[in-house]
Amino acid sequence: MNIALKYTLRVWQTAVFVAPVFILMLSIVPSEGASDAFFIYLIGIVAGFIWSIPSFLFLAICAFIVSTSRISITSAKAWLTVAGLALSWLPFYMLDGVRFITDDDTSSLYFISIYAIVIVISIWMFRLETQANLHTSTN
């Protein structure tokens, strides 16, 4: 569990700290100016931290499952990518139904997409050990 937890913490921390930067760059700063950008960034970190705790726990369970299996790293990361995308979209869908997609206001799509992209990049960027990888490296 230690390997999976470290990996999940890296992915989660990257999403919590990096996604608000992209949200600021793409939507808030160009429209409202940069005067309150640092305060908005801090709010984004706190909100992202609090609201993503259930997703972090579920991703940690998924990472533990794939790290203890004998599948390749590519397959494990592909499964984690699916889980990461689902965990990015599912909470918004549960709260708002399909209205957040079909609504004229696309700002929620920006937030969701930015977090999803950061999570997917993080999943593929950080190193994950699986039983198959550990087994082949010890022989």
N, C-alpha and C positions, 0 to 999 in steps of 0.2 A: 504493500500500500504506500510505502514511503516514496517510491519512484513515481507512482501515479499522482500522488499528492503534490510533490514538487513540480511536476510537469503541469498539472492543473493550476497551481498557484501562479506559475509564470504566465500561462495563457490568460488567466483571469485578471491578473494585475496589469498586463499589457492592455487588455480591453478597458479596464477601469481608468487608466491614466492616459492612454493614447487616443481613444475614441473621442473624448471631449475636445481634444486639440483639433481633430478634423472637423468636428461639428462647429467649433468656433470659426475655423478657417473658411468653411464652405457656406455657412448660413448666417451666423450671428454677427460676426465682425464686419462683413461687407455691408450689411443692411443697417446696423445700429452704431457702427463705429467701435473703436477698440478701447474706449474709456473704461468700461466695466468688464473687459475681457477676462481679467484675472479672477474677479469675483464670480463670474459666470462659469469659468473653468472649475473653480473650487466647488461650486454647487453641482456641476456635472460629475465631479469625482465622488462627492458624497452620495448623490442620488444613484449613480451607477454602482457604487459599492453596495449600498443598502438593497437596491432592487435586484441585484444580480446574485445575491447569496444563494437562493434556491437553485439557480442555474449552475452556479459553481459546484454545489453539492452533487447535483445530478451529473455534471460533466466529470467530476472526480470519480463517481461510481463507474461511469462509462470508461474512463481512462484506466481504472483498476481492472475492469473486465478485459479490455483489449490488451493490457500489459501482461496479464497472467495467461493469455491464450498463446497458442503457437502459430499465430498468423504473422505475416510479414509486416514490416514497419509501414509500408505503403498502404496495405489493407487496413491496418489499425488506424492510421491517420485519416483514411477515407471514411471509416465509420465515425471517427471523432468529428470530422467535418460535417457529416450529416447531423450528428447530435448537436454540434455547435450552431448550425443554421436553424435547426428546430428550436433550440433554446433561445435564439435571438428573436424568432418570430412568434413562437407559441404564447408567451405571456401577453403580448399585445393582442393577439387573436382572442385569447380567453377573456380579456378585459373589454374589448371593443368589437368583437366579431369581425366580419369582413368589411365593416364600415371604414376601418383605418386604411384599407386598400382602395375602396371605391369612393371615398370622400374626395371632394375637390381640393381640400387642404392636404398637400403631399408632405408636409413637414414631418409627420410621424414616419413616413417611408424613409426619409433621409436619416433620421435617428436610428431606425432599425437596420437599415442597410449599412450604415457606417459601423455600427457595432458588429454586425454579421461579418463584414469584410475584415475588420481587425481581428476577430476571433479566428476566422479561417486562416488568415496569414500567420497568426501566432501558432496555430496548431501545426502548420507545416514548417515554421521557422525553428521552433524549439525541438530539441532531441528527445525522443521517446524510446524507452527500452521495452521490448517485449520478450516473452519467454523464448520465442524462436530466435531472436537476435542474441539473447544471452547464451542460448544453447550452442549456436554456431560459433560464437566468439570464444567459448571455452574449449572447444574441440581442436 
